Amino acid sequence: MVSRRGELETVRLIAGVDISAPDAAGLARAAVVVLSYPELALVERKVITKKVTFPYVPGLLSFRESPLIIAACEELEAIPDLILVDGQGIAHPRRLGLASHLGLLWDKPTIGCAKSRLCGQHKAVPSEPGSYAEITDNGEVIGAVLRTRTNVAPLYISIGHKVDLETAVSWVLRCCRGQRLPEPTRLAHVAASGHLEAPKPVNTQTQMRLEI
C-alpha cells in the first residue's frame, strides 16, 4: 500500500515528528511541530506525554512510537502538506518503518529522516553538503545516505509514503538551515525534550489591519 511515487503538490506547511525515550515510569513525550515553507517559521507545536505500552522489539519500533505520535498529531489545527519523520521509511527490513506507517495512517506524503542505518549497504559519501549515495538491500534501492553538513555524520533518507527518493532528498536539503538535521525534525526533537515553547498566537485584528 506504500506509494513510492511523487504525489506532492504545493507545500506550504511542513511537519516534523519525534519522540523522547521513556523515563523510569515508562512515560515518553511525543512532539509534532508545523513550520511554514519556505520561511520554516514555527506555526504550531503539540506535545503529549503518555505511557509507552508496546515493548522494545527491533524492527517493530512503529508499534511502540506511533500511538503517541498520532495522539499528538490529532491535536493539530494546522494540516501539513508534508511530514518529516525521525525514523525510517522503506529503508527497513520489512520496507515499512515508522515514516511509512504514519504516511499510510494519515494518507499524507512522508519522508523518513533517520540518524542511523537500519539495513542495507552504501558506498562512501563525499564530505560536501548535498552529496549522497544510494542505500541498497538485496539489489533494491531503499534509500539514500545524505551529507547535510561538511564532514558531519550523514542522515539516512527514505521514502515514507507518496514521495519518490529524489524528491525526499531534495526536500530534506531544502529544510536544512546550516544544521545536520532538517529544521522540522530538529525542532520536533527539541520539543520532545521539553525545550521548545509554543509559538505566540497571531493577533488576527492586527493582521487584518495590515492586510487592509
C-alpha contacts under 8 A as a table, 3 or more apart, distances in Angstrom:
res1	aa1	res2	aa2	distance
1	M	104	L	7.62
2	V	100	S	6.78
2	V	104	L	6.78
2	V	160	G	7.61
2	V	161	H	5.55
2	V	162	K	7.36
3	S	161	H	5.22
3	S	162	K	4.85
3	S	163	V	7.14
4	R	159	I	6.52
4	R	160	G	7.86
4	R	161	H	6.17
4	R	162	K	5.60
4	R	163	V	5.51
4	R	164	D	5.18
4	R	165	L	7.79
5	R	162	K	5.50
5	R	163	V	5.17
5	R	164	D	5.00
6	G	162	K	5.55
6	G	163	V	4.01
6	G	164	D	4.86
6	G	167	T	7.01
7	E	109	P	7.24
7	E	162	K	5.16
7	E	163	V	5.89
8	L	11	V	7.48
8	L	81	D	7.86
8	L	82	L	7.80
8	L	109	P	6.68
8	L	162	K	7.04
8	L	163	V	6.73
10	T	81	D	7.62
11	V	14	I	7.22
11	V	37	Y	6.86
11	V	81	D	5.51
11	V	82	L	6.92
12	R	36	S	5.83
12	R	37	Y	4.96
12	R	38	P	7.36
12	R	80	P	7.64
12	R	81	D	6.67
13	L	34	V	6.41
13	L	35	L	5.60
13	L	36	S	4.71
13	L	37	Y	5.67
13	L	79	I	7.33
13	L	80	P	4.76
13	L	81	D	5.49
13	L	82	L	6.87
14	I	34	V	5.59
14	I	35	L	5.26
14	I	36	S	6.40
14	I	37	Y	6.77
14	I	80	P	5.25
14	I	81	D	5.97
14	I	82	L	4.94
14	I	83	I	5.75
14	I	84	L	7.47
14	I	184	P	6.99
15	A	32	V	6.65
15	A	33	V	5.41
15	A	34	V	4.25
15	A	35	L	6.15
15	A	80	P	5.75
15	A	81	D	7.86
15	A	82	L	6.27
15	A	83	I	4.63
15	A	84	L	6.14
15	A	184	P	5.90
15	A	185	T	7.95
16	G	32	V	5.63
16	G	33	V	5.36
16	G	34	V	6.57
16	G	83	I	5.72
16	G	84	L	4.82
16	G	85	V	5.87
16	G	86	D	7.73
16	G	183	E	8.00
16	G	184	P	4.23
16	G	185	T	4.56
16	G	186	R	7.84
16	G	187	L	7.42
16	G	188	A	5.59
17	V	30	A	7.56
17	V	31	A	5.68
17	V	32	V	4.49
17	V	33	V	6.64
17	V	69	I	7.13
17	V	83	I	7.59
17	V	84	L	6.65
17	V	85	V	5.26
17	V	86	D	6.39
17	V	184	P	7.48
17	V	185	T	5.94
17	V	188	A	5.31
17	V	189	H	7.56
18	D	30	A	6.04
18	D	31	A	5.52
18	D	32	V	6.74
18	D	69	I	7.47
18	D	85	V	6.76
18	D	86	D	5.62
18	D	185	T	6.69
18	D	188	A	5.37
18	D	189	H	5.50
18	D	192	A	6.42
19	I	28	A	6.91
19	I	29	R	5.61
19	I	30	A	4.24
19	I	31	A	6.02
19	I	65	E	7.21
19	I	69	I	7.21
19	I	189	H	7.05
19	I	192	A	5.57
20	S	28	A	5.50
20	S	29	R	5.27
20	S	30	A	6.47
20	S	189	H	7.68
20	S	192	A	5.50
20	S	193	S	6.39
21	A	28	A	5.85
21	A	29	R	7.74
22	P	25	A	7.39
22	P	26	G	4.88
22	P	27	L	4.91
22	P	28	A	4.34
22	P	29	R	7.72
22	P	51	K	7.79
22	P	52	V	7.02
23	D	26	G	5.16
23	D	27	L	5.42
23	D	28	A	6.48
24	A	27	L	7.45
25	A	51	K	7.79
26	G	51	K	5.36
26	G	52	V	5.74
26	G	53	T	7.97
27	L	49	T	6.45
27	L	50	K	5.33
27	L	51	K	4.21
27	L	52	V	6.06
28	A	49	T	5.56
28	A	50	K	5.75
28	A	51	K	6.17
28	A	52	V	6.60
29	R	47	V	6.52
29	R	48	I	5.60
29	R	49	T	4.44
29	R	50	K	6.69
29	R	68	L	7.80
29	R	192	A	5.39
29	R	193	S	7.46
30	A	47	V	5.63
30	A	48	I	5.51
30	A	49	T	6.48
30	A	68	L	5.75
30	A	69	I	5.26
30	A	72	A	6.42
30	A	192	A	5.70
31	A	45	R	7.33
31	A	46	K	5.74
31	A	47	V	4.41
31	A	48	I	6.69
31	A	69	I	6.69
31	A	72	A	6.33
31	A	188	A	5.65
31	A	189	H	7.45
31	A	191	A	5.89
31	A	192	A	5.02
32	V	45	R	5.89
32	V	46	K	5.43
32	V	47	V	6.59
32	V	69	I	7.37
32	V	72	A	6.49
32	V	73	C	6.31
32	V	188	A	5.70
32	V	191	A	7.78
33	V	42	L	7.18
33	V	43	V	7.57
33	V	44	E	5.69
33	V	45	R	4.44
33	V	46	K	6.48
33	V	184	P	6.68
33	V	187	L	6.94
33	V	188	A	5.66
33	V	191	A	7.87
34	V	42	L	6.16
34	V	43	V	5.47
34	V	44	E	5.10
34	V	45	R	6.43
34	V	78	A	7.26
34	V	80	P	6.75
34	V	184	P	7.24
35	L	39	E	7.89
35	L	40	L	5.03
35	L	41	A	5.17
35	L	42	L	4.58
35	L	43	V	5.21
35	L	44	E	7.12
35	L	184	P	6.80
36	S	39	E	5.75
36	S	40	L	4.88
36	S	41	A	5.31
36	S	42	L	6.64
36	S	43	V	6.40
37	Y	40	L	5.13
37	Y	41	A	7.51
40	L	175	C	7.42
40	L	183	E	7.21
40	L	184	P	7.91
42	L	45	R	7.63
42	L	199	P	6.31
43	V	78	A	7.93
43	V	199	P	6.32
44	E	76	L	7.53
44	E	77	E	7.96
44	E	78	A	7.13
44	E	198	A	6.69
44	E	199	P	6.21
45	R	76	L	7.90
45	R	191	A	7.74
45	R	197	E	7.98
45	R	198	A	5.53
45	R	199	P	7.19
46	K	72	A	5.89
46	K	73	C	7.22
46	K	75	E	6.93
46	K	76	L	6.84
46	K	198	A	7.84
47	V	72	A	5.92
47	V	191	A	7.02
47	V	192	A	6.82
48	I	68	L	7.43
48	I	71	A	7.39
48	I	72	A	5.64
49	T	68	L	7.84
50	K	68	L	6.74
52	V	55	P	7.88
52	V	64	R	6.63
52	V	65	E	7.55
52	V	68	L	7.77
53	T	64	R	7.01
54	F	63	F	6.57
54	F	64	R	4.82
55	P	64	R	6.70
56	Y	60	L	7.59
56	Y	61	L	6.94
56	Y	64	R	6.94
57	V	60	L	5.45
57	V	61	L	6.66
58	P	61	L	6.65
59	G	92	H	7.44
59	G	93	P	7.27
59	G	97	G	7.77
60	L	63	F	5.86
60	L	64	R	7.15
60	L	97	G	7.90
61	L	64	R	5.12
61	L	65	E	6.17
61	L	97	G	7.64
61	L	98	L	6.94
62	S	65	E	5.32
62	S	66	S	5.32
62	S	97	G	6.39
62	S	98	L	4.66
62	S	101	H	6.89
63	F	66	S	5.87
63	F	67	P	7.14
64	R	67	P	7.08
65	E	68	L	5.80
65	E	69	I	6.43
65	E	98	L	7.97
66	S	69	I	4.98
66	S	70	I	5.83
66	S	98	L	7.07
66	S	101	H	7.87
66	S	102	L	7.10
67	P	70	I	5.27
67	P	71	A	6.20
68	L	71	A	5.07
68	L	72	A	6.42
69	I	72	A	5.18
69	I	73	C	6.24
70	I	73	C	4.98
70	I	74	E	6.07
70	I	102	L	7.87
71	A	74	E	5.27
71	A	75	E	7.06
72	A	75	E	5.64
72	A	76	L	7.35
73	C	76	L	5.36
76	L	79	I	7.08
80	P	83	I	6.81
81	D	108	K	7.07
81	D	109	P	7.12
82	L	108	K	6.66
82	L	109	P	5.22
82	L	110	T	5.90
83	I	108	K	7.43
83	I	109	P	6.38
83	I	110	T	4.70
83	I	111	I	6.40
84	L	99	A	7.73
84	L	110	T	5.80
84	L	111	I	4.96
84	L	112	G	6.26
84	L	113	C	6.59
84	L	184	P	6.67
84	L	185	T	6.39
85	V	88	Q	7.63
85	V	98	L	7.58
85	V	99	A	5.57
85	V	110	T	7.08
85	V	111	I	6.07
85	V	112	G	5.13
85	V	113	C	5.72
85	V	114	A	7.71
85	V	185	T	6.60
86	D	99	A	7.83
86	D	112	G	6.38
86	D	113	C	5.15
86	D	114	A	5.25
86	D	115	K	7.61
86	D	185	T	6.17
87	G	97	G	7.13
87	G	98	L	5.88
87	G	99	A	6.22
87	G	112	G	5.32
87	G	113	C	5.56
87	G	114	A	4.50
87	G	115	K	7.65
88	Q	91	A	5.75
88	Q	92	H	6.47
88	Q	96	L	7.94
88	Q	97	G	4.89
88	Q	98	L	5.78
88	Q	99	A	5.75
88	Q	100	S	7.69
88	Q	112	G	4.60
88	Q	113	C	6.37
88	Q	114	A	5.73
88	Q	118	L	7.84
88	Q	156	Y	7.82
88	Q	157	I	7.46
88	Q	158	S	6.52
88	Q	160	G	7.48
89	G	92	H	6.73
89	G	95	R	7.02
89	G	96	L	6.04
89	G	97	G	4.59
89	G	98	L	6.08
89	G	99	A	4.56
89	G	100	S	4.86
89	G	101	H	7.96
89	G	111	I	6.58
89	G	112	G	4.58
89	G	113	C	7.95
89	G	157	I	7.90
89	G	158	S	5.23
89	G	159	I	5.28
89	G	160	G	4.20
89	G	161	H	7.71
90	I	94	R	7.58
90	I	95	R	4.00
90	I	96	L	5.15
90	I	97	G	5.89
90	I	100	S	6.64
90	I	112	G	7.94
90	I	142	I	6.03
90	I	143	G	7.41
90	I	158	S	6.01
90	I	159	I	5.80
90	I	160	G	6.24
91	A	95	R	5.93
91	A	96	L	7.67
91	A	97	G	7.13
91	A	118	L	7.00
91	A	119	C	6.62
91	A	120	G	7.53
91	A	142	I	4.98
91	A	143	G	5.76
91	A	157	I	7.98
91	A	158	S	5.83
91	A	159	I	7.76
92	H	95	R	4.62
92	H	96	L	5.97
92	H	97	G	5.64
92	H	118	L	6.29
92	H	119	C	6.18
93	P	96	L	7.65
93	P	118	L	7.85
93	P	119	C	6.49
94	R	97	G	7.58
95	R	142	I	7.98
96	L	99	A	7.79
96	L	100	S	5.50
96	L	101	H	6.47
97	G	100	S	5.45
97	G	101	H	6.27
97	G	160	G	7.75
98	L	101	H	5.05
98	L	102	L	6.17
98	L	112	G	7.68
98	L	160	G	7.98
99	A	102	L	5.27
99	A	103	G	6.05
99	A	110	T	6.04
99	A	111	I	6.14
99	A	112	G	5.12
99	A	159	I	7.90
99	A	160	G	4.71
99	A	161	H	7.43
100	S	103	G	5.00
100	S	104	L	6.13
100	S	110	T	6.98
100	S	111	I	7.92
100	S	112	G	7.68
100	S	159	I	7.44
100	S	160	G	4.11
100	S	161	H	5.47
101	H	104	L	5.35
101	H	105	L	6.23
101	H	160	G	7.76
102	L	105	L	5.07
102	L	106	W	6.04
102	L	110	T	7.56
103	G	106	W	5.30
103	G	107	D	5.38
103	G	108	K	5.09
103	G	109	P	6.01
103	G	110	T	5.32
103	G	160	G	6.21
103	G	161	H	5.18
103	G	162	K	7.80
104	L	107	D	4.92
104	L	108	K	7.03
104	L	161	H	6.72
107	D	161	H	7.97
108	K	161	H	6.97
108	K	162	K	6.94
109	P	160	G	7.08
109	P	161	H	5.15
109	P	162	K	4.66
109	P	163	V	6.04
110	T	159	I	7.08
110	T	160	G	4.67
110	T	161	H	5.11
110	T	162	K	6.83
110	T	163	V	7.05
111	I	157	I	7.17
111	I	158	S	6.13
111	I	159	I	5.30
111	I	160	G	4.55
111	I	161	H	6.97
111	I	163	V	7.42
111	I	168	A	6.00
112	G	156	Y	7.68
112	G	157	I	5.51
112	G	158	S	4.97
112	G	159	I	6.10
112	G	160	G	5.46
113	C	155	L	6.57
113	C	156	Y	5.77
113	C	157	I	4.81
113	C	158	S	6.79
113	C	172	V	7.92
114	A	117	R	7.29
114	A	155	L	5.90
114	A	156	Y	5.01
114	A	157	I	6.45
115	K	154	P	7.45
115	K	155	L	5.16
115	K	156	Y	6.14
116	S	155	L	6.82
116	S	156	Y	6.30
117	R	120	G	7.63
117	R	156	Y	6.23
119	C	137	D	7.09
120	G	135	I	5.80
120	G	136	T	5.15
120	G	137	D	4.38
120	G	138	N	7.79
120	G	142	I	7.71
121	Q	135	I	5.39
121	Q	136	T	5.43
121	Q	137	D	6.45
122	H	133	A	6.32
122	H	134	E	5.99
122	H	135	I	4.78
122	H	136	T	6.47
122	H	145	V	7.50
123	K	133	A	6.22
123	K	134	E	7.61
124	A	133	A	7.26
125	V	131	S	6.39
125	V	132	Y	5.68
125	V	133	A	5.97
125	V	145	V	7.38
125	V	146	L	7.48
125	V	147	R	7.13
126	P	131	S	5.93
126	P	132	Y	7.41
126	P	147	R	7.64
127	S	131	S	7.20
127	S	147	R	6.81
127	S	149	R	7.78
127	S	150	T	5.28
127	S	151	N	5.04
127	S	152	V	7.69
128	E	131	S	5.86
128	E	147	R	6.80
128	E	148	T	7.91
128	E	149	R	6.93
128	E	150	T	5.10
128	E	151	N	7.25
129	P	147	R	5.10
129	P	148	T	4.69
129	P	149	R	4.84
129	P	150	T	5.47
130	G	146	L	6.64
130	G	147	R	5.60
130	G	148	T	5.80
130	G	149	R	7.93
130	G	173	L	6.98
131	S	146	L	6.00
131	S	147	R	5.42
131	S	148	T	7.77
132	Y	144	A	6.26
132	Y	145	V	5.37
132	Y	146	L	4.33
132	Y	147	R	6.08
133	A	144	A	5.46
133	A	145	V	5.41
133	A	146	L	6.83
134	E	141	V	6.50
134	E	142	I	7.62
134	E	143	G	5.87
134	E	144	A	4.34
134	E	145	V	6.39
135	I	141	V	5.75
135	I	142	I	5.73
135	I	143	G	4.92
135	I	144	A	5.10
135	I	145	V	6.60
136	T	139	G	5.93
136	T	140	E	5.20
136	T	141	V	4.36
136	T	142	I	5.62
136	T	143	G	7.15
137	D	140	E	5.22
137	D	141	V	6.55
137	D	142	I	6.75
142	I	158	S	6.50
142	I	159	I	7.74
143	G	156	Y	7.01
143	G	157	I	5.54
143	G	158	S	4.29
143	G	159	I	6.91
143	G	165	L	6.67
144	A	156	Y	5.88
144	A	157	I	5.15
144	A	158	S	6.38
144	A	165	L	7.62
144	A	169	V	7.56
145	V	154	P	6.23
145	V	155	L	5.65
145	V	156	Y	4.60
145	V	157	I	6.14
146	L	154	P	5.23
146	L	155	L	5.20
146	L	156	Y	6.26
146	L	157	I	6.89
146	L	169	V	7.51
147	R	150	T	7.19
147	R	152	V	7.21
147	R	153	A	7.03
147	R	154	P	4.46
147	R	155	L	6.50
148	T	152	V	7.50
148	T	154	P	6.43
148	T	155	L	7.42
148	T	173	L	6.86
148	T	176	C	7.30
148	T	179	Q	7.46
148	T	180	R	5.56
148	T	181	L	7.54
149	R	152	V	5.41
149	R	153	A	7.93
149	R	154	P	7.81
149	R	178	G	7.07
149	R	179	Q	6.86
149	R	180	R	5.79
152	V	180	R	7.10
153	A	180	R	7.79
154	P	180	R	7.66
155	L	180	R	7.93
155	L	181	L	7.82
157	I	165	L	7.98
157	I	168	A	7.11
157	I	169	V	6.64
158	S	165	L	6.34
158	S	168	A	6.91
159	I	162	K	7.74
159	I	163	V	6.03
159	I	164	D	6.15
159	I	165	L	5.69
159	I	168	A	6.50
160	G	163	V	7.07
163	V	167	T	6.30
163	V	168	A	6.38
164	D	167	T	5.40
164	D	168	A	6.23
165	L	168	A	4.95
165	L	169	V	6.26
166	E	169	V	5.31
166	E	170	S	6.21
167	T	170	S	5.01
167	T	171	W	6.16
168	A	171	W	5.34
168	A	172	V	6.30
169	V	172	V	5.28
169	V	173	L	6.36
170	S	173	L	5.29
170	S	174	R	6.25
171	W	174	R	4.93
171	W	175	C	6.21
172	V	175	C	5.21
172	V	176	C	6.49
172	V	182	P	5.95
173	L	176	C	5.28
173	L	182	P	7.16
175	C	182	P	4.90
175	C	183	E	5.63
175	C	184	P	7.25
176	C	179	Q	6.12
176	C	180	R	7.25
176	C	181	L	6.41
176	C	182	P	4.18
176	C	183	E	5.73
177	R	182	P	6.94
177	R	183	E	6.67
179	Q	182	P	6.94
179	Q	183	E	7.88
181	L	185	T	6.67
181	L	186	R	5.52
182	P	185	T	5.89
182	P	186	R	5.99
183	E	186	R	4.94
183	E	187	L	5.96
184	P	187	L	5.49
184	P	188	A	6.16
185	T	188	A	4.82
185	T	189	H	6.04
186	R	189	H	5.18
186	R	190	V	6.41
187	L	190	V	4.92
187	L	191	A	6.05
187	L	196	L	7.38
188	A	191	A	4.96
188	A	192	A	6.05
189	H	192	A	5.07
189	H	193	S	6.23
190	V	193	S	5.08
190	V	194	G	6.54
190	V	195	H	5.51
190	V	196	L	5.77
191	A	194	G	5.04
191	A	195	H	5.48
191	A	196	L	4.62
191	A	197	E	7.61
192	A	195	H	7.56
193	S	196	L	7.92
202	V	207	Q	7.67
203	N	206	T	5.40
203	N	207	Q	6.21
204	T	207	Q	4.85
204	T	208	M	6.04
205	Q	208	M	5.12
205	Q	209	R	6.30
206	T	209	R	5.14
206	T	210	L	6.26
207	Q	210	L	5.13
207	Q	211	E	6.23
208	M	211	E	5.06
208	M	212	I	6.14
209	R	212	I	5.08
